[in-house]
């Protein structure tokens, strides 16, 4: 990996297992980690994030080479892998930790995220309002080892990754 061209991206799109599996398949992604960010508790555990008011979201955090894959492409994938109109939930998973959020690492990403969100709103694709928040990235807290590459390790397929892979092949 050429460290000269490494950037960070952090997205909350519901339960972090599916987005991690999808982003891992993207050329130019050097590594992904699931974890927690956006809350007040330092170094939270999964149990704390799920059962107390830490304010954290489940996120996938990644290193990528912007000369191979652009941040805008990552945003496009982010919008595809979840429903950005659901408030504090994705599918059967309910709670503030499952909210739709983009955590930006610099002014370029913040602008790109706002432009991307505005384009999605203007597209008319969604009947309900987009509730995705765009915030500066605070400290990322890596989740416990058993969450890392969870669906990949157990070879669990999901509706989300199946849909993404079908679209990717077209």
KAFEN-V583885 format. One record per backbone hydrogen bond with DSSP energy under -0.5 kcal/mol. CO is the residue of the C=O (numbers start at 1). NH is the residue of the N-H. E is the energy in kcal/mol with one decimal. If there is no record, write none. Layout:
CO | NH | E
CO | NH | E
This chain:
1 | 3 | -1.0
2 | 5 | -1.6
3 | 6 | -1.0
5 | 7 | -0.5
7 | 64 | -2.6
9 | 62 | -2.8
10 | 103 | -2.4
11 | 13 | -0.6
11 | 60 | -2.6
12 | 101 | -2.3
14 | 13 | -0.6
15 | 18 | -0.6
15 | 19 | -0.7
16 | 20 | -1.8
17 | 21 | -1.9
18 | 22 | -2.2
19 | 23 | -3.0
20 | 24 | -2.2
22 | 25 | -1.5
23 | 26 | -1.6
26 | 29 | -1.8
28 | 30 | -0.6
28 | 65 | -2.7
31 | 63 | -2.3
33 | 61 | -3.3
34 | 143 | -2.9
35 | 59 | -2.7
36 | 141 | -2.9
37 | 57 | -3.0
41 | 44 | -0.6
45 | 49 | -2.4
46 | 50 | -2.5
47 | 51 | -2.3
48 | 52 | -1.8
52 | 54 | -1.5
54 | 40 | -2.8
54 | 41 | -0.8
57 | 37 | -1.4
59 | 35 | -2.2
59 | 61 | -0.5
60 | 11 | -2.3
61 | 33 | -2.6
62 | 9 | -1.8
63 | 30 | -2.5
63 | 31 | -1.3
64 | 7 | -2.9
64 | 66 | -0.7
65 | 68 | -2.2
65 | 69 | -2.5
70 | 74 | -1.8
71 | 75 | -2.4
72 | 76 | -2.2
73 | 77 | -2.1
74 | 78 | -2.6
75 | 79 | -2.4
76 | 80 | -1.5
77 | 81 | -1.8
79 | 82 | -0.6
82 | 84 | -0.8
83 | 86 | -1.4
84 | 131 | -3.0
84 | 132 | -0.6
86 | 88 | -0.6
86 | 89 | -0.5
88 | 95 | -3.0
90 | 93 | -2.1
92 | 94 | -0.6
93 | 90 | -2.1
95 | 98 | -2.0
96 | 99 | -1.5
97 | 58 | -3.2
99 | 14 | -0.8
99 | 101 | -0.6
100 | 133 | -1.9
101 | 12 | -3.3
102 | 104 | -0.6
102 | 135 | -2.6
103 | 10 | -0.8
104 | 137 | -3.4
106 | 110 | -2.1
107 | 111 | -2.5
108 | 112 | -2.7
109 | 113 | -2.8
110 | 114 | -2.2
111 | 115 | -2.7
112 | 116 | -2.6
113 | 117 | -2.7
114 | 118 | -2.4
115 | 119 | -2.1
116 | 120 | -2.0
117 | 121 | -2.6
118 | 122 | -2.6
119 | 123 | -1.3
120 | 124 | -0.6
120 | 125 | -0.5
121 | 124 | -1.0
133 | 102 | -2.8
135 | 104 | -2.9
140 | 142 | -0.6
141 | 36 | -2.8
144 | 147 | -2.0
144 | 148 | -0.7
145 | 148 | -1.1
147 | 150 | -1.5
149 | 153 | -3.2
150 | 154 | -2.0
151 | 156 | -2.6
152 | 155 | -0.7
155 | 157 | -0.6
158 | 162 | -2.3
159 | 163 | -2.2
160 | 164 | -2.2
161 | 165 | -2.5
162 | 166 | -2.0
163 | 167 | -2.1
164 | 168 | -2.4
165 | 169 | -1.7
166 | 170 | -0.8
167 | 170 | -0.5
